[in-house]
């Protein structure tokens, strides 16, 4: 479960970067970034970093 959460966070950050530099997705891409950051923070708090 932890590896899956980390994988999803990394994928969301990649999509955010693509959207941010491509200006394609607008505000939705920032929501994806927030979700990715929350996932990473949860992983660090749980001590699985």
C-alpha positions as CSV (number, residue, x, y, z in Angstrom):
1,X,0.0,0.0,0.0
2,X,2.8,2.4,0.9
3,X,4.6,1.8,-2.4
4,X,1.4,2.3,-4.3
5,X,0.8,5.6,-2.5
6,X,4.3,6.8,-3.3
7,X,3.9,5.8,-7.0
8,X,0.6,7.7,-7.3
9,X,2.3,10.8,-5.7
10,X,5.2,10.6,-8.2
11,X,2.8,10.2,-11.1
12,X,0.7,13.2,-10.0
13,X,3.8,15.3,-9.6
14,X,4.9,14.4,-13.2
15,X,1.4,15.2,-14.5
16,X,1.5,18.5,-12.6
17,X,4.8,19.4,-14.1
18,X,3.6,18.6,-17.6
19,X,0.4,20.6,-17.1
20,X,2.2,23.5,-15.5
21,X,4.7,23.9,-18.3
22,X,2.2,23.1,-21.0
23,X,-0.6,25.3,-19.6
24,X,-3.1,22.6,-20.7
25,X,-5.1,21.7,-17.7
26,X,-5.6,25.0,-15.9
27,X,-6.7,24.8,-12.2
28,X,-7.2,21.0,-12.2
29,X,-3.5,20.4,-12.4
30,X,-2.9,22.2,-9.1
31,X,-5.4,20.0,-7.4
32,X,-3.4,17.0,-8.6
33,X,-0.3,18.7,-7.1
34,X,-2.0,19.1,-3.7
35,X,-3.0,15.5,-3.7
36,X,0.5,14.4,-4.5
37,X,2.0,16.6,-1.8
38,X,-0.4,15.2,0.8
39,X,0.4,11.7,-0.2
40,X,4.2,12.3,0.2
41,X,3.6,14.0,3.6
42,X,1.5,11.1,4.8
43,X,4.3,8.7,3.7
44,X,7.0,10.7,5.6
45,X,4.8,11.0,8.7
46,X,4.2,7.3,8.8
47,X,8.0,6.8,8.7
48,X,8.2,4.9,5.4
49,X,10.4,7.4,3.7
